[in-house]
């Protein structure tokens, strides 16, 4: 029961801030660590709790007509394969090593997520030729999919950065493709952790419900400069996580 009391409120908060300005994964992932959930189970269960939000986000962009389906599905297939490999590698790595890596990886991820302010559509650059577009998009999606399977937080931000700056899609189309790719990467990773017996279903489903409520409430608010709300929350959560991991190490 203690795990539910720690994880569910924090995942609610993650869904709330993610719907406002992104960065929810930097809260939901540490939530399981605070509750004492084993690292590999954290990886699998966090995918389960984030699943409804990923579906909702992808559906929202699809309804708005911002998804180039051929490109998005091609990249999604690459990310799906990459996430299976990444999750498979994670299952073979000792938990102590993964915790040590968190002290390096999560601050870097937080930096890129928090500095990505979104905002107005930038001046449109000329897109890459179709062949180069698919090659660059699929290669990047495969690598980012591996990261999603191994860790996960910040995956959507990295995909948007690649699709907008390298592939040169507009920001809305880049975000739409990123939602589809991220969803498929999560499916691949979740399936791998499921096969490895590293998913706590009761905790994951309960947390998913809290995430949905948090996302719904956050999406219903009109918040200007949302990153001003998200940044301090993420920083505090990560600092607490680093202290916890440091004491354990």
URNOR-V38536 format. One line per field, one symbol per residue. psi: psi as a letter, one per 30 degrees, with the letter a starting at -180 (. if undefined). burial: I if it has 16 or more other ideal C-beta (glycine too) atoms within 10 Angstrom, else O. A space follows every 50 residues. Layout:
# URNOR-V38536
psi=???
burial=???
This chain:
# URNOR-V38536
psi=eeeefeeeeeeeeeeeeefeglgeffeeefeeeefgkkeeeeeeeeeeff eeeeeeeeeeeeefggkjeeeeeeeeeeeeeeeeeeeeeeffkkeeeeee eefeeeeeeeeeeffjfbalklkklkllleeeeeeeeeeeeeeeeeeeee dekfeeeeeeeeeeeefhlleeeeeeeeeeeeeeeeeeeeeeeefghhkj eeeeeeeeeeeeeeeeeeffkjjkhfffeeeeeeeeeeeeeeeeeeee.
burial=OOIOOIIIOIIIIIIIIIIIIIIIIIIIIIIIIOIOIOIIIIIIIIIIII IIIIOIIIOOIOOOOIIIOOIIOIIIIIIIIIIIIIIIOIIOOOOOOIIO OIOOIIOOIIOOIIOIOOOOOOOOOOOIOOOOIIOIIIOIIIIIIIIIII IIIIIIIIIIIIIIOIIIIIIOIIIIIIIIIIIIIIIIIIIIIOOIOIII OOIIOIIIIIIIOIIOOIOOOOOOOIIOIIIOIIOOIIOOIOOOIOOOO
